[in-house]
Amino acid sequence: MGAGALIDDKSHEDTDRERWLALAQKALAGTSFEKKLVSRTDDGIRIDPLYRRAPAAVPCLRADASRPWMISQRVDDPDVERAIAQMAEDLAQGATSLSLVFAGAPNAFGYGLPSTPQTLERILAQVSLNQVQLRVDVHPISRAMADDLVGLLTRRRADPSKLSLSFGIDPAAIFAGTGRLRMSIEALQASMPQSLAHFFALGVPGILLEADGRVFHNAGATEVQELGIALASAVSHLRLFEEARQALVYAAPHIGFALAVDQDQFLSMAKIRALRRLWARIQEVCSIPASAAEIHAETSYRMMTARDPETNILRNTIACFAAATGGADSISVLPHTIAHGLPAGFARRIARNTQLVMARESHIGFVADPAAGSGGIEALTESLCVAAWEEFQRIESEGGMLASLRDGHIQARIKAAREKRAQALQAGARPIVGTTLHPLKSEAPVETLDAERPAVPNDGVVFCEPLVPERLDQSTGEAP
């Protein structure tokens, strides 16, 4: 296509836009265009009702664009035998990944597997590790659990080339979620490089360190805050590798990310795409060849309601679709009854089947980056990149992730965002279907598993007030 054709296309777009604006103004009958048709995200990013197409879009591709995303099921039942049965059913019915959530993890939401080496041995006894992606969720003894897992792999003589692992080590997420560290920040930063060098010497495959934004999202962080925090965490991981005298070009692929996705489809898509671009920019600044970000997406706990929990199925579906089309490498859908307790078999099945229908019947993963070239999503992606980079620089100026958390800077910004969101919910400006909009006259019983919340040891040194996961329906004053 010649330059003249491009000019003609742009001219036609301008003419069509002007006609649309004239018709919109007429339909508004004097009402403000800005107030009626323009919206803004929690970060103040402008969202227009109409965009021109983006002609020079750069695709945001998954780390392995040749395959669809991994369908990950949470394993978080304190009853180990029951958890083993759940895993067997999940894998037999189509799950391709397991997320092991241990008690005390910030994303355990009150439950979790017992944090012992024996638990790891038992639950993985019948799992074919070369056919399943295995994720260990971040928790206070992640480093010890990593040693246990490496020992297990060695005993089973697993082939490293066939493994897909994520050890889920993220000191910042643990610090934020518990308020504690097992040692001082200085001691932690001094000891981590030795541990990393140890793992590198063993030839451990997969993701070793993770930058987990879910902890912050579920506590109330905005999209920009979550992205800035994930980026700052990843940079702190790079520094640890550097101090361990490991070449960054080889270290970068061992750093992964975890993000939350919610019912705001376009914003969730743009958030995942923005993280890929931001990570590529960080690697460019470090003068190393860019490796694609390995991103795990989990549906938002914050958006789950206790009232009319079936509406959570719809929210999960939108969030899962956003994660898949945004380019997540693996996705975990929280069961829709999680606000009521430990989910039972039916809720786990719905969570799993939500992904299976998208992947195997709707073929959502057939196109690598379906949002590429979309004017609205490209603009939103770029706006998130710019604002998140500023948040990242702010955290860096505060001394980095751990120092900013210790001094309460990140918590203060998240608290402000959470309170602003709560005010909008209480004022009715942000209705919640099933809770404040079209609530049921009476709630049906919800099936959950009988399980005690495991006691979590309060060891370690207290440095800050922990970030507590909250749900949006708690902000409305509505009783469950």
N, C-alpha and C positions, 0 to 999 in steps of 0.2 A: 504493500500500500504506500502510495507516495505522500509527500508532505501536504499536497493540496487536499487530498482526501481527509487527512487528519484535521486540517483547518476547517474543512466543511463540516466534519463530525462535531467539532467543538462549537462551531457556529450554530448548528442545529440544536446541540445541548443547551446553549445559552438561550436560544429562542424558546425551546420547550420549557426551560426553567422559568423564564419570564412569564409565559402563559400560565404556568401552574401557579406562580405566586399571585398573579392577578385573580385567578379563580379562587385561590385560598383566601385572599383578602375579602373578596366578595362574599364568600360563605361565612366568614367570621363576623360580618356585619358590624364592623367597628370595634370588635374585641381585639385586644392586643395580640399581635402575631407572636411576640416573644413569650408572653405569659401562657398562651394557649397551645402553641405547637413546638416550642423549644423547651427542652428539659435539661437538667444537669445531674451529673452523678454526685455521689457523696463527697467527691474531691473537687466539685465545682466544674468538672469538664463538660463542655457544652455538647449537646446532642441535638442536631437539626433534624427536621422531618424529611429532608430531601438532600441527597448528595450527588455530585457528578461521579462517574466511574473513575477509578484510579488507573491510569494508562500504563504506569511503569512499576507495577507491584512486584516485590521480591517475595517469592513463596516462603512460608514458614513451615518447614518440613519436620516430621518426627525424626527421632534419632535413627530409626530404621523404617524408612518410608515404604519399604517393599512388603511389609506385613501390616495387618490391622493392629489396633491397640490391644493390650493384654487385659483380659477380663479378670479383675482381682476381687476376691471375696475376703472379707474380714474374718479372722479367727480370734475371738475375744472371750470365749466362754471360760469361766473359772473352773468348770468341771471338765477335766482333761479328756476323759473318755467320751463325753458328749461332744467335745470339740473335734475329736478324731472322727467321730461319725459324721459330723457336719462337713468336715473337709472331704471325706470320701464321697459324700453326696454331691458337693459342689463340683469336684473334679469330674465325677461321672456324668454330670449334667451340663458340662460345657465351660466351667471356669478354667482359665489358663494361668492364673496367678493366685498366690495366697499372701495375704497381709497378716503377719503374726503380731497381734497387739497384746502386750504384756501389762500386767497390773502395775499401776504407777505411771504409765505413759500419759502424757498430756492429752492424747487423743483417745484414751481408753473410755472416757465418759463414765467412770465409776466401776468398770468391770475389768476384764483382762485375764490372760493366762498367768498361772503362777510363774514367777521369775526365777526359775531354777534350771540348771543344766539338764536335769532329769526330764523336765517338761519338753525341752527341745528334742531330746532323744526319742521320747515316746510319740510325740505328734508327727515326727518326720519318718518314723520307722517304715511306714508303708507308702511313702510318697516317692515317686520317681523324679528325682531332683533334676535330671537332664531334660525333663519334659515340662517342667513347671517353673514359672518365675516365682522366686521366693523373696518376699520383702519382710524385714524386721522393722516394726514401727519404732520411732525414737522413744527411748525410755532411760531412766537414770543409770542403768547398768548396761547400756548398749555395748560399751567396749568389752566388758567381760563376756557378754553374750556373743560378740563377734569371735572371740577366742574359742568359745564353746562350739560355735558353728563351724569354724575352720577345723577344729579337732574332729567333729562329726564327719565332715567331708573327707578328711584324711583317712579316717577309719573305714569309710565306705568306698574309698578309692575312686571318688568321683572324678570325672574327666572335666577339668576346668574349662575347656573349650566349648563344652555343651551346657554350661551353667549360666543362669541369669539371676544374679543376686543383688540385693540392696541391704546393706547392714544398718542403715538408718541411724548413723551417729551424728548428732547435732547438739553440741553443748548449749547453743543459744536457745533452741526450742525447749530443752529441759530446764534451763535457767528461767526462762519466761513462764513455763507452765507450772513449775514447782516453787520457784523463788529460791531454790537451793542449788549448790554445787558441792560435789564431794570434797573439794579442796578450794583454795583461793584461786582467783582468776589467774594470777601470776604463775602459780604452781601448775594449773591446768595447761596454760599455754606453753610451759616448759616441758611438760610430760608428753603432750600429744605428738610432737614430731618424732619422738622415739618409738611410739606405738605405730605411727604411720610407716616409719622405716621398717619396722618389724613385719607389718602386713605386706609391704611391697616385696620384701625378701621372700615371703612365702608364695608370691605369685597369685595372690587372692584376686579373683576376677570380679567384675561388676562394680556397683556403686558402694563406696566405702563411707564417704561423708555426704550428708544430705542437708540441704537448706530448706527447712520446713516452714512454709507460710501459714499452714492450717491452724496452728496454735494461736497465731495472732488474729487471723480472720475470725475464728470462732469466739474470740474475746471482744470483737468489735471493730477490728481494723478495716479501713477502706481498701479499695483495690490498689491504690497508689502506695499506701503504707505497706501492704502485704508484699508487693513487688519490690519496693525499696529495701525491706527487711530481708527478703530472700536473696537479693543481690548482695547486700552487705554481709550476710552469712556466708555466701559462696566465696566472696573475696577473703573473708577471714580464714576459710578453709584453704584457699590458695596460699595464703601466708604460712599456714602450718606446713604444707607440703614443701614450701620454699625453705623453711627453717629445718625441715627434715632432709634437706639437700637432695630433693627429688625434682627432676626436670619438670617444669610446669606443663610442657607439651604432653607429657605422659600422665601427669596428675589430673589435668582437667577432666578427662573422661571418667574419672573415679568420683566426681562430684555430681550429685543428682539434686533434683528439686521436687517438692511436694506443694501443691496449691489446692485451695478449696474453690469449688465452682457452685454457683447458686442459680436461682430461677431467672436471673437477668441474663438471658441467652447471649446477646451481642456483647455485653460487657465481659462475661466469662470467656467467650471466644477470644476477644481482644486481649484479655489478661494473659492467656497462655501464649498467644502469638507475640505479645510484647516481651514476655520473659525470654523467649528465644532470641529476639533481636538484642535485648540488653546483655545477655550472656555472650553473644557473639561480639558485642562491642567491648566487653570486659577483656575477652581474649585478644582482641585486636590491640587494646591498650597495653596488654602484657606482652605483645609481640610474639604470640604463639598462634599456630594455625587453628582456626575455629573448629571445634567439635560440637555437634548438635547437642543441645540441652536434653537430658533425660528427665522427663516431667511425669510425675504421678499426680493424678487429679482425684480428689475425693469430694463427693457431694457435701455441701455445707451442713454442719450440725446446727449452725446458727439459724438456719431457715426452717428447721423442723418444728412443727407445732404439736402440742399435746392434744388440743381440740381437733376433732374431725381429722384423725391422722391419715385417712385415705387421701386427703388433698396433698399429703407429702409425696404420694406416688407421682402426681402430676409435676410437682416441683422437681423431684428427682429425675423425671424423664427429660425435662427441659435442660437441667444441669448436665445430665449425662450426654445429651445431644450436643450441648455447647462444648463439652470437653472433647468429644470425639471429632467434631468439625473444627475445633480450635487446634487440634493436633497433639493431644495428650498421648503419651506412650503407654500408660496403663491407667485404668480408671477403677475406682471402688465406689459403689453406690451404697450409702447407708440405708439399712432397712427402715421402712416408713414408720415403724412403731418404736424407734429408739428413744423417743422422748418419754416413753412409759416404762422402760426397763430393758432387760436383755431380750432382744428379738427372738421370736420362735421361728419354726421352720417355714411357715407360710410367708412371713415378711422377708426372710432370707431368700426364699425362692423368687419372690417378686423383684427383689433387688438384682438378683442374678439374671433373671429373664429380661429385665429392662435393657440390659446390655446385649444379650443374645439376639433379641429381636432387631436391634439396631445394626448389629454386626452381620448377622447371618441371613436375615430376611430383608432388611432395608438397605444393606450394603453401604452404610454411612461412610465406612472407611475406604471406599473404592477410589475416591478422589483425595489426593494427598493434602491439598490445602484449598478447600472449596471457597474460603473467604477471600482468597487472593484476588485483588482487583475490585472488590466491593468498596465503593466510595465511603460508605458509612463505617464499615469495620476497619478499613485501612486508616481512616482519620482517627477513629477511636484508639486503634493500636498505637499510632504515632503520638497521640496526646498522652496516653498512659506511659509511653517510653520517656517522654520529656519530663513529666511530673515525677515519675518513679526515680529517674536519674537524680533529680533534685533531692528527693527523700534519701536516696543512697548517700549522696554527698553530705547531707545533714548528719546522718548517722556516723559517717566517717569523721566529720569535724568534732563529733562528741566522743571520739576515741575508739570507734568501732562498736560492734554489736554488744559484746559482753559489758563493756564500760558504759554504754548508753543505757542498757538494762539496769545495771547496778545503780546508776545515778537517777533512774526513773524517767528519763526523757521519752523513751518509746512508750512506756506505759501511760504517760500523761497525754500524749497525742492520741493514743488509742482510746483512752477514757473520754476525751473530748468528742471524738467521732461517735462513740457509742451513745453518749448522752444526747448528742444532737439527733441521732437516729431515733432514740427512744422518745424524744419530744415530738417528733413528726408522727410516730406511731400513736402516741397518746392523743394527739390533736386530730387524728383521723386522716392526716394528709397521706399516709402510706397504709392503706388497708391490707389486711391479711385474710385471704379467702378461708372461710371456715372458722375463723376466730373473731374478727371484727366485721367481716363482710359475709353475709349469708351464713351466719352460725346456725348449727343444728339446735333444735329445741331440747333434745336429749342426746347424750353421748352413748354409743354402744360400747359394751365391754371390749377391752383390748387384750389379746392373748400375748403373754410374755412368758419367758422361762423362769422357773423358780431358781433363783441364784442369789447368794449372799455377796454383797460388795466386799471384795478382799481388802484386808487391812494393808495400808501402804506405809512402810517404815519411813519415819521422818528423820532420817540421818542426813549427814552433810551439814554444810555451813549455810545459814540463812543470809542472803544478801539483799533480797528485794521482795516486795509483795507480789505473789504470783498472779498471772493473768488467768482468770477463771472463764471457762466456756459459758456463754449465755445464748439463749434462744430468743429470737425476735418476739415471740408471743409472750415471753415473760415481761417485756417492756410495756405491754398494753394494760397491765393490771388485771387481766382476765385470769380467773382461776382455771386450772386444768380440768 
